[in-house]
Every structure is written in structure tokens, then in C-alpha cells.
Amino acid sequence: MESHQSLVLCAVYTMFLMLGAVLFMFLEHEEVNSIEVSEPPEWARLKELVQQVEPPVDEMELLSLVLWLPKACPAVSNTTIHALVKPGRQDRQITEVERVCPHLHLENVTVEIRYPWSFIDALTFSMTVITTIGYGNKSPSQTAGQVTCILYSLVGIPLTGMLLAWTSEFFGEQLFKLFKSKLDVQKQQSRGVIALATSIYIAIGFVVFIFIPGAVFMALEQWSYIEGIYFAYITLTTIGFGDFVTGRHFEGGTLYVYQICVILWTLIGLGYWVMVANFITKALKSKRLQTSVMRSAEEMRKIMQQMGIKQHDPTFLRQHSKATLNLILQLSNIIAVQGGMENGLVGEQNGDVPSSPGTSSTTGTSSPPLSPMGIPGISALFGTGLSRTTPLSHLMGPMRKELLQEPVFPSQLLQEPVFPSQLLQEPVFPSQLLQEPVFPSQLLQEPACCDSC
């Protein structure tokens, strides 16, 4: 992934976290009904005196308030007024008075919207959702928040996977290059070396992302060191019990800075463990690839030894081009001889009789042998010097390099085939031979005779 793509991915991930924080903060609101009661002070004092179990100390105050009540609310019956001055609680009479005279007890209901989740709390919750940690100390209680949580995780979890994959790929590639630069090929293929390198990287991860943060949490969260390590491990392994959470002893701007640092630590720590897993995969894959290449090279070496080729230097094609050309010529000659035998059989069936020695043929001048398709091929290099009864093993000729070093004379043409590449000082390539047919009579001073001469 290129640098600008990485920056875009980080920016998109940050904006997605902030979007989740805003959504959950507003969706998890609470509607609180606040009731404001408006009562005349005389009626409030009368209620207070009437609701006492013991008789009031100042009875004159009670009598004066009872006399005030008919003036404030003429609809109150005398029976209710006399009941108010009786000893004991008179809750039923108070309810009756407020029912008859509602202006004595006015209730103003105000709906107040509260946001129990702060922005930083919602941001931390969004991080725990898309990283699948899920502490559980906070969870959506509203129907809209629960539906949003499902949709948010469907997009956020793959996005987190992309971010962690990029992080592990970037750091893992550097780690793998370091691994390959410090060790030779044989050590890179050793499972013990791979296990040792993995153990070292895991140990470094424990120190940097668990042991040191555990000490920081012990100092800031008033936990023990074991509790700090426990929280770090449970978080980075995405277990997330939620029995320990951060930020309970901070507030204001300090809480925001602290929680953002915890979020960054969580994301980088998760990326490191993914990087270690990616390194193990790459190391084992590289080992299998190198083993396969070495096996193929060993098989190729055995094949070359069976063909008599023992050199493995870069001059392979130049040194062994003659042997390769000879093989092509021999195969072409075999095809031509077989085609000539078939043509002879056809001629005998048609009544054509071959000419006797010393006389010319009835069909005119002799022509070079043709391939089965009727086109002069590479086999025309050998002319008519080969017998139709020549065995296949004799036509194949030598293949090994040491046998090709002996010179071949014209007198040996009837014993074994002569390769044109042996008569030339420079190697002959097939592209040069296919331009026009060359006959042995053009290479030697006197023509070679066939077996029937």
C-alpha cells in the first residue's frame, strides 16, 4: 500500500471513530421529567401542619390557616374544613382540597434531555465495538442505539481489519527484511530459527505493549502491577471482560488526553500481534518456496547428469548447443528415413523398378530425400548416404560431450552418421540450416556412396 493510501486509510478510520462517538452520544440520551410545584405559602404551611402525627404546638396558627382556606377556595365544604383540624394525619382531606381547588396546587412538568455518555466515553465505546474488545461497562440501552451498534460494527470491523493488515504489512515487511538480511538461506529454512525469531518478537511485544503499560496503569489507575498487566493482556487479546476499565479517576481535558492515548496504544498493540502472525506466515511460506525451488534444481541437475552435461556455469547454451543441434538433426533424419521407406513401398506397388548400378534412373535426375510432408527438411543434410535398414540406435549417434570431440572422416560415413556441426569450426544453429538445404556432397570433396554401390 502506498503512502498516500495509508494516510487516507488512517484519516477515514479516525473520522469513522468520531462519527460513532457522536452517534452513540446522542442516541443514548435520557428524557427526564422535572415537576415544579407552585402553591400559595398559606396552603403549603397548612399541609405541613395537618400532615403531622402529633398535634401542632401553635394551635392558633392552625386555626388561622383553616379560616383562610374558605376565602381562598370557597368550593371547599365545611366537613372537609372541620376534618383538617382533627388530630392525626389528614392526607385524604388534603387530596380532596387540591381536587376541588386545583389552583392551590399547580404542577409544571418540564422534559429535560440528558446525555449520560460524554464524547470521550462514546469514542472509547466505538473503539471497543469495531475492535471486538467489548468491555461491557457501557452498552446501548435505546432501540435506536442498539440498531446503530449493529450497523456500525458491520462496517467498522472490516475497516479495522484493513487498518491492522496495513500496519502488520508495513512493520512486518521491515521485520522480514531484517530477518532475511541477518541470516543465510539455510538458517532461514530452519524451523528452529523461525521459532527462535518468533519467540524474540513475542517477547519484545510483551515488554513494550504489556509489561511497560502495566506499570503505567498501576501508577495512574491505582491498580496493582498484576492488575495492570492483566488489563493490558485482556485488552490486546480482545477478550475484554470489562472488570477493569480506564479513566475512572480523571475528568476534563486530562480524561480526553488519557483516553486517546489508551485508544492509540490499543490499536498499535493489536497491529503488532497481527504483525507477528504475519511474520510467521511469511517465514514458513518462504521456507516452503525455497524448498520447492531447491528440489526442482536438484531434479534438473540429475537430468543434466544423465544427459552427460556436468557443467552448471552460465556458458551452458554455448558449450552444449552442438549436442542440442545433433539431437534435432537425428530426429529429423529418422522421420525422413521412415518417409523414404514409405515412398519406396508406394513406388514398388505402382510398378516402378529402381535403376541398376551405373545406369540412370527412369524418372530423371535424383532429388534430395523428402520428409513425409513432401518438404525438404534438415534430414537433407545427410543426402543418400544412409541405408534404409540402418537401425534406430545407430541413427541416434552419440550424445555425450566427450564422444563428440573425436573427428569424423568421410570413410566413416557408412558406419555412423556425421553431424554437420562437427565439420564446422563454429557452432551451427537451426535458423541457419533451415534457410536452404545443404548436402554432404557440398561439404566433402567426393560424394559418399550408398550401400547398394
C-alpha positions as CSV (number, residue, x, y, z in Angstrom):
1,M,0.0,0.0,0.0
2,E,1.4,3.4,-1.0
3,S,2.0,6.2,1.5
4,H,-1.0,8.4,0.3
5,Q,-3.3,5.4,0.5
6,S,-2.1,4.7,4.1
7,L,-2.8,8.3,5.1
8,V,-6.3,8.1,3.5
9,L,-7.0,4.9,5.4
10,C,-5.9,6.4,8.8
11,A,-7.9,9.6,8.1
12,V,-11.0,7.5,7.2
13,Y,-10.6,5.4,10.3
14,T,-10.3,8.4,12.6
15,M,-13.4,10.1,11.1
16,F,-15.3,6.8,11.4
17,L,-14.4,6.6,15.2
18,M,-15.5,10.2,15.7
19,L,-18.7,9.6,13.8
20,G,-19.5,6.6,16.0
21,A,-18.8,8.7,19.1
22,V,-21.2,11.4,18.0
23,L,-23.9,8.9,17.1
24,F,-23.8,6.9,20.3
25,M,-23.6,10.0,22.5
26,F,-26.8,11.5,21.0
27,L,-28.7,8.2,20.6
28,E,-28.1,7.2,24.2
29,H,-29.8,10.3,25.7
30,E,-32.3,10.2,28.6
31,E,-35.5,12.2,28.9
32,V,-36.1,13.3,32.5
33,N,-39.4,14.8,33.5
34,S,-38.9,17.6,36.1
35,I,-42.0,18.7,38.0
36,E,-42.2,22.2,39.5
37,V,-45.0,22.6,42.1
38,S,-46.5,26.0,42.7
39,E,-48.6,26.5,45.9
40,P,-49.6,29.5,48.0
41,P,-47.4,29.7,51.1
42,E,-50.5,29.6,53.4
43,W,-51.7,26.3,51.8
44,A,-48.2,24.8,52.0
45,R,-47.9,25.7,55.7
46,L,-51.4,24.3,56.4
47,K,-50.4,21.0,54.6
48,E,-47.3,20.8,56.7
49,L,-49.3,21.2,60.0
50,V,-52.1,18.8,59.0
51,Q,-49.7,16.0,58.0
52,Q,-48.0,15.9,61.4
53,V,-49.0,13.0,63.6
54,E,-48.7,14.9,66.8
55,P,-50.9,18.0,67.4
56,P,-49.3,21.2,66.4
57,V,-47.6,23.3,69.1
58,D,-49.2,26.5,67.9
59,E,-52.9,25.8,67.6
60,M,-53.7,29.4,66.9
61,E,-51.7,29.3,63.7
62,L,-53.6,26.2,62.6
63,L,-57.0,27.9,63.3
64,S,-56.0,31.0,61.4
65,L,-54.9,29.0,58.4
66,V,-58.2,26.9,58.4
67,L,-60.1,30.2,58.4
68,W,-58.1,31.4,55.4
69,L,-58.9,28.3,53.4
70,P,-62.6,29.1,52.7
71,K,-61.6,32.5,51.5
72,A,-59.0,31.1,49.1
73,C,-61.3,28.3,47.9
74,P,-65.0,28.7,48.5
75,A,-65.8,25.4,47.0
76,V,-64.3,23.5,50.0
77,S,-67.1,22.0,52.2
78,N,-67.3,22.7,55.9
79,T,-67.0,18.9,56.6
80,T,-63.5,19.0,55.0
81,I,-62.5,22.1,56.9
82,H,-63.5,20.6,60.2
83,A,-61.7,17.4,59.4
84,L,-58.5,19.3,58.9
85,V,-58.3,20.5,62.5
86,K,-58.7,17.0,63.9
87,P,-55.6,15.3,65.4
88,G,-53.6,12.9,63.2
89,R,-52.7,12.9,59.6
90,Q,-55.3,14.1,57.2
91,D,-53.9,13.1,53.9
92,R,-57.3,12.3,52.4
93,Q,-58.7,15.7,53.2
94,I,-55.6,17.4,51.6
95,T,-56.2,15.4,48.4
96,E,-59.8,16.4,48.4
97,V,-59.0,20.1,48.8
98,E,-56.5,20.0,45.9
99,R,-59.0,18.2,43.8
100,V,-61.7,20.8,44.4
101,C,-59.3,23.8,44.3
102,P,-56.6,22.9,41.7
103,H,-55.2,26.4,41.8
104,L,-53.8,25.7,45.3
105,H,-51.5,23.0,43.8
106,L,-50.1,23.7,40.4
107,E,-47.6,21.3,38.8
108,N,-45.4,22.4,35.9
109,V,-43.9,19.3,34.1
110,T,-40.6,20.0,32.2
111,V,-39.0,17.4,30.0
112,E,-35.2,17.6,30.3
113,I,-32.9,15.7,27.9
114,R,-29.7,14.5,29.4
115,Y,-26.6,12.8,27.8
116,P,-25.1,10.4,30.3
117,W,-22.4,9.5,27.8
118,S,-19.7,12.1,27.3
119,F,-17.9,12.3,23.9
120,I,-14.8,10.6,25.1
121,D,-16.9,7.8,26.7
122,A,-18.7,7.3,23.4
123,L,-15.4,7.4,21.5
124,T,-13.9,4.6,23.7
125,F,-17.1,2.6,23.3
126,S,-16.9,2.9,19.5
127,M,-13.3,1.7,19.6
128,T,-14.2,-1.4,21.7
129,V,-17.1,-2.2,19.2
130,I,-15.1,-2.2,16.0
131,T,-12.0,-3.9,17.6
132,T,-14.3,-6.6,19.1
133,I,-12.9,-6.0,22.6
134,G,-16.3,-5.1,24.1
135,Y,-15.6,-4.3,27.7
136,G,-19.3,-4.3,28.6
137,N,-19.2,-1.5,31.1
138,K,-21.2,0.6,28.7
139,S,-23.8,-0.7,26.3
140,P,-26.6,0.9,24.3
141,S,-30.0,0.8,26.1
142,Q,-32.1,2.6,23.5
143,T,-33.5,0.7,20.5
144,A,-32.0,3.2,18.1
145,G,-28.6,2.8,19.7
146,Q,-28.8,-1.0,19.5
147,V,-29.6,-0.9,15.8
148,T,-26.9,1.6,15.2
149,C,-24.4,-0.5,17.0
150,I,-25.1,-3.5,14.7
151,L,-24.8,-1.4,11.5
152,Y,-21.7,0.4,12.9
153,S,-19.9,-2.9,13.7
154,L,-20.7,-4.3,10.2
155,V,-18.7,-1.5,8.6
156,G,-16.2,-0.9,11.4
157,I,-14.9,-4.4,11.9
158,P,-13.7,-4.9,8.3
159,L,-12.3,-1.3,8.4
160,T,-10.3,-2.2,11.5
161,G,-9.1,-5.4,9.7
162,M,-7.8,-3.3,6.8
163,L,-6.0,-0.9,9.2
164,L,-4.4,-3.8,11.2
165,A,-3.5,-5.5,7.9
166,W,-1.7,-2.4,6.6
167,T,0.0,-1.9,10.0
168,S,1.2,-5.5,10.1
169,E,2.2,-5.5,6.4
170,F,4.3,-2.3,6.8
171,F,6.1,-3.3,10.0
172,G,6.2,-7.0,9.2
173,E,7.9,-6.3,5.8
174,Q,10.6,-4.4,7.6
175,L,10.9,-7.2,10.2
176,F,11.0,-9.9,7.5
177,K,13.8,-8.0,5.6
178,L,15.8,-7.8,8.8
179,F,15.3,-11.5,9.3
180,K,16.5,-12.3,5.8
181,S,19.4,-9.9,5.9
182,K,20.8,-11.3,9.2
183,L,20.6,-15.0,8.3
184,D,21.7,-17.1,5.4
185,V,19.4,-19.2,3.3
186,Q,20.0,-22.4,5.3
187,K,19.2,-20.8,8.6
188,Q,16.1,-19.1,7.1
189,Q,14.8,-22.6,6.3
190,S,15.3,-23.9,9.7
191,R,12.1,-24.3,11.8
192,G,14.2,-23.8,14.9
193,V,15.5,-20.4,13.7
194,I,11.9,-19.4,12.8
195,A,10.7,-20.4,16.2
196,L,13.5,-18.6,17.9
197,A,12.9,-15.4,15.9
198,T,9.2,-15.6,16.6
199,S,9.9,-16.0,20.4
200,I,12.1,-12.9,20.3
201,Y,9.4,-10.8,18.6
202,I,6.8,-12.1,21.0
203,A,9.0,-11.3,24.0
204,I,9.6,-7.8,22.6
205,G,5.8,-7.3,22.2
206,F,5.1,-8.4,25.8
207,V,7.7,-6.0,27.1
208,V,6.6,-3.0,25.0
209,F,2.8,-3.5,25.0
210,I,2.0,-5.4,28.2
211,F,4.7,-5.1,30.9
212,I,5.5,-1.3,30.5
213,P,1.8,-0.3,30.1
214,G,1.0,-2.4,33.1
215,A,3.4,-0.2,35.2
216,V,1.8,2.9,33.7
217,F,-1.7,1.7,34.6
218,M,-0.5,0.8,38.1
219,A,0.6,4.4,38.6
220,L,-2.4,6.2,37.0
221,E,-5.3,3.9,37.8
222,Q,-4.3,3.0,41.4
223,W,-4.1,-0.7,40.4
224,S,-1.6,-3.3,41.4
225,Y,1.1,-4.3,38.9
226,I,-0.6,-7.6,38.3
227,E,-3.9,-5.9,37.7
228,G,-2.3,-3.6,35.1
229,I,-0.7,-6.5,33.2
230,Y,-4.0,-8.3,33.4
231,F,-5.9,-5.4,31.9
232,A,-3.3,-4.9,29.2
233,Y,-3.4,-8.6,28.2
234,I,-7.2,-8.9,28.3
235,T,-7.5,-5.8,26.1
236,L,-4.9,-6.7,23.5
237,T,-6.2,-10.2,23.1
238,T,-9.7,-8.7,22.6
239,I,-11.1,-10.8,25.5
240,G,-12.4,-7.6,27.2
241,F,-14.1,-8.7,30.4
242,G,-14.7,-5.1,31.5
243,D,-14.0,-5.7,35.1
244,F,-11.1,-3.1,34.8
245,V,-11.5,0.0,32.6
246,T,-9.5,3.1,32.4
247,G,-10.4,6.8,33.0
248,R,-12.4,6.5,36.3
249,H,-10.0,8.8,38.2
250,F,-9.8,11.5,35.5
251,E,-12.0,14.3,34.3
252,G,-12.0,17.2,32.0
253,G,-9.2,17.7,29.4
254,T,-6.9,15.2,31.3
255,L,-9.5,12.5,30.7
256,Y,-9.6,13.2,27.0
257,V,-5.9,13.1,26.5
258,Y,-5.5,9.9,28.6
259,Q,-8.3,8.0,26.9
260,I,-7.0,9.0,23.4
261,C,-3.6,7.6,24.4
262,V,-5.2,4.4,25.6
263,I,-7.0,4.1,22.2
264,L,-3.7,4.6,20.3
265,W,-2.0,2.0,22.5
266,T,-4.8,-0.5,21.8
267,L,-4.7,-0.1,18.0
268,I,-0.9,-0.2,17.8
269,G,-0.7,-3.2,20.1
270,L,-3.3,-5.1,18.1
271,G,-1.3,-4.3,14.9
272,Y,1.9,-5.6,16.5
273,W,0.3,-9.0,17.3
274,V,-1.1,-9.2,13.8
275,M,2.4,-8.4,12.5
276,V,3.9,-11.3,14.5
277,A,1.4,-13.7,13.0
278,N,2.1,-12.3,9.5
279,F,5.8,-12.8,10.1
280,I,5.3,-16.4,11.0
281,T,3.2,-17.0,7.9
282,K,5.8,-15.3,5.6
283,A,8.7,-17.2,7.1
284,L,7.0,-20.6,6.7
285,K,5.9,-19.7,3.2
286,S,9.4,-18.6,2.2
287,K,10.7,-21.9,3.6
288,R,8.3,-23.9,1.5
289,L,9.1,-21.9,-1.6
290,Q,12.9,-22.3,-1.2
291,T,12.5,-26.0,-0.5
292,S,10.4,-26.4,-3.7
293,V,13.0,-24.5,-5.7
294,M,15.9,-26.5,-4.3
295,R,14.0,-29.7,-5.1
296,S,13.4,-28.6,-8.7
297,A,17.0,-27.6,-9.1
298,E,18.2,-31.0,-7.8
299,E,15.9,-32.8,-10.3
300,M,17.3,-30.6,-13.1
301,R,20.8,-31.4,-12.1
302,K,20.2,-35.1,-12.1
303,I,18.6,-34.9,-15.6
304,M,21.6,-32.9,-16.9
305,Q,24.0,-35.5,-15.4
306,Q,22.1,-38.3,-17.2
307,M,22.5,-36.4,-20.5
308,G,26.2,-36.1,-19.9
309,I,26.1,-32.4,-19.1
310,K,28.1,-31.8,-16.0
311,Q,28.8,-28.1,-16.3
312,H,26.4,-25.7,-14.5
313,D,28.1,-22.4,-15.4
314,P,26.4,-19.6,-17.5
315,T,28.1,-20.9,-20.7
316,F,25.7,-23.8,-20.8
317,L,24.0,-22.9,-24.0
318,R,27.2,-22.1,-25.9
319,Q,29.0,-25.2,-24.8
320,H,26.2,-27.6,-25.4
321,S,24.5,-26.1,-28.4
322,K,26.2,-28.8,-30.6
323,A,24.6,-31.6,-28.7
324,T,21.2,-30.0,-28.8
325,L,21.5,-29.5,-32.6
326,N,22.7,-33.0,-33.1
327,L,19.6,-34.3,-31.3
328,I,17.3,-32.2,-33.6
329,L,19.2,-33.5,-36.7
330,Q,18.9,-37.1,-35.7
331,L,15.2,-36.9,-35.0
332,S,14.6,-35.2,-38.4
333,N,16.7,-37.9,-40.1
334,I,14.6,-40.6,-38.5
335,I,11.4,-39.0,-39.8
336,A,13.0,-38.6,-43.3
337,V,14.2,-42.3,-43.5
338,Q,10.8,-43.5,-42.4
339,G,9.2,-41.3,-45.0
340,G,11.6,-42.7,-47.7
341,M,10.8,-46.2,-46.8
342,E,7.1,-45.5,-47.2
343,N,7.7,-43.8,-50.6
344,G,9.7,-46.9,-51.7
345,L,6.9,-49.2,-50.9
346,V,4.5,-47.0,-52.8
347,G,6.8,-47.0,-55.8
348,E,7.0,-50.8,-55.8
349,Q,3.2,-51.0,-55.7
350,N,3.0,-48.7,-58.7
351,G,5.4,-50.8,-60.8
352,D,8.5,-48.5,-60.6
353,V,11.7,-50.5,-60.6
354,P,14.9,-48.9,-59.2
355,S,17.7,-48.5,-61.6
356,S,20.7,-50.8,-61.5
357,P,24.2,-49.6,-60.5
358,G,25.8,-47.5,-63.1
359,T,22.6,-46.6,-65.0
360,S,20.5,-43.6,-64.7
361,S,17.0,-43.7,-63.2
362,T,14.0,-43.8,-65.4
363,T,12.4,-40.9,-63.5
364,G,15.2,-38.5,-64.4
365,T,17.7,-36.8,-62.1
366,S,17.7,-37.8,-58.5
367,S,16.2,-35.4,-55.9
368,P,17.0,-35.0,-52.3
369,P,15.0,-37.1,-49.9
370,L,11.7,-35.6,-48.8
371,S,10.1,-35.6,-45.4
372,P,6.7,-37.3,-45.1
373,M,5.0,-34.0,-45.8
374,G,7.0,-33.6,-49.1
375,I,9.1,-30.6,-47.9
376,P,13.0,-30.9,-47.8
377,G,13.9,-30.9,-44.2
378,I,17.0,-30.9,-42.1
379,S,17.5,-34.6,-43.0
380,A,18.5,-33.5,-46.5
381,L,21.9,-32.7,-45.0
382,F,22.7,-36.4,-45.0
383,G,21.8,-36.9,-48.7
384,T,21.5,-40.5,-49.8
385,G,24.4,-41.8,-47.7
386,L,22.1,-43.6,-45.2
387,S,20.7,-47.0,-45.7
388,R,17.1,-47.7,-45.2
389,T,17.9,-50.6,-43.0
390,T,20.0,-48.5,-40.6
391,P,19.0,-49.4,-37.0
392,L,17.4,-46.7,-34.8
393,S,20.2,-46.9,-32.2
394,H,22.8,-46.4,-35.0
395,L,20.9,-43.3,-36.3
396,M,20.7,-41.6,-32.8
397,G,24.5,-41.4,-32.6
398,P,26.5,-40.3,-29.5
399,M,25.0,-37.9,-27.0
400,R,27.8,-37.3,-24.5
401,K,30.1,-34.4,-24.9
402,E,33.3,-36.4,-24.6
403,L,32.3,-38.6,-27.6
404,L,31.7,-35.5,-29.8
405,Q,35.3,-34.4,-29.5
406,E,36.7,-37.2,-31.8
407,P,36.9,-36.2,-35.6
408,V,34.8,-37.9,-38.2
409,F,36.2,-38.8,-41.6
410,P,34.3,-39.4,-44.9
411,S,35.2,-43.1,-44.8
412,Q,33.2,-43.4,-41.6
413,L,30.0,-42.1,-43.2
414,L,28.7,-45.6,-43.8
415,Q,29.4,-46.7,-40.2
416,E,27.8,-43.9,-38.3
417,P,26.1,-40.6,-39.2
418,V,28.2,-37.5,-39.5
419,F,26.9,-34.3,-37.8
420,P,27.4,-31.1,-39.8
421,S,28.3,-29.2,-36.6
422,Q,31.4,-31.4,-36.3
423,L,32.6,-30.4,-39.8
424,L,32.4,-26.6,-39.0
425,Q,34.6,-24.6,-36.7
426,E,31.7,-22.5,-35.4
427,P,28.5,-23.9,-33.9
428,V,25.6,-24.2,-36.4
429,F,22.2,-23.1,-35.3
430,P,18.9,-24.4,-36.7
431,S,17.9,-21.0,-38.0
432,Q,21.0,-21.0,-40.3
433,L,20.4,-24.5,-41.5
434,L,16.7,-24.0,-42.5
435,Q,17.4,-21.2,-44.9
436,E,18.4,-23.7,-47.7
437,P,19.2,-27.4,-47.7
438,V,22.9,-28.3,-47.6
439,F,24.0,-31.8,-48.8
440,P,27.0,-33.7,-47.7
441,S,28.3,-33.7,-51.3
442,Q,28.8,-29.9,-50.9
443,L,30.8,-30.4,-47.7
444,L,33.1,-33.2,-48.9
445,Q,35.3,-33.4,-52.0
446,E,33.9,-36.7,-53.2
447,P,30.4,-37.9,-52.7
448,A,29.5,-40.7,-50.4
449,C,28.2,-43.9,-51.9
450,C,25.2,-45.7,-50.7
451,D,25.1,-49.3,-49.5
452,S,23.9,-50.7,-52.9
453,C,27.0,-49.4,-54.8
